[in-house]
């Protein structure tokens, strides 16, 4: 049983349209599609079934709910920022040792299809796309300076993987004074255990966890759901 007194001390905040940004993390063909990158790598080994949870969740929850959130944030004029993960150089020389093998296995470097953001949630003109070579965006991109320039103080995090790049970036943000919220049903990883434990841990002195419906209602875009299902 977790100590509830810690949860009670976690910073609380309400989303404000002029301060919030939707941060779309690494929804690329490299690791966000069962037919490219990681999916293709596993299929060649006869192991694609091992990633069924991951790709089912991405297809059935993460991408549809990210699309809903994109629509809602755009409707109310809130910022949208995309992050990608991958090497800039085709020989992966700029990749950290911990990620170089992953980038190579998924053919993930700038200029490849695998490095691109999945088409169905692609950025619109004018929406920033920052590439990072590390799991946390603040360590290897201009994330901090961009947020400061845009006046963004609150980050709403979606994408993959919940326990790696999404959480690492969110925690980096909180340590720099930003407020962060992870969207429970618009993030995904390789198992329900990792998903649950990561979100549970994030609630303890880091930030908030909410559903897509809750976020849309909070920014005044709850009508988005009805519009999309009509």
Secondary structure, 3 states (H helix, E strand, C coil): CCCHHHHCCCCCCCCCCCCEEEEEECCEHHHHCCCCHHHHHHHHCCCHHHHHHHHHHHHHHHHHHHHHHHHHHHHHCCEEEEEEECECCCCCCCCCHHHHHHHHHCCCECCCCCCCECHHHCCCCCCCEEEECCCCHHHHCCHHHHHHHHCCCEEEEEEECHHHHHHHHHHHHHHCCCEEEEEEEEEECCCHHHHHHHHHHHCCCCCEEECHHHHHHHCCCCHHHHHHHC
